[in-house]
Amino acid sequence: MDEAPKVAPDFEKRRRAKNVAIALTLAGFCALFYAITVVKMIK
């Protein structure tokens, strides 16, 4: 009987929102470093 513990729906919603925020932040940093690299290559 290895069932995952039941979690409140609002907790799942907050967890998903936090994961999306982390993913967007990471993507933003990647885009920023890419843009800095391109600008440095042009100059």
CORCOR-V647331 format. One record per helix or strand. SS is the DSSP state (@ for helix, = for strand). FROM is the first residue (numbers start at 1). TO is the last residue. If there is no record, write none. Layout:
# CORCOR-V647331
{{SS:FROM:TO} {SS:FROM:TO}}
This chain:
# CORCOR-V647331
{{@:9:42}}
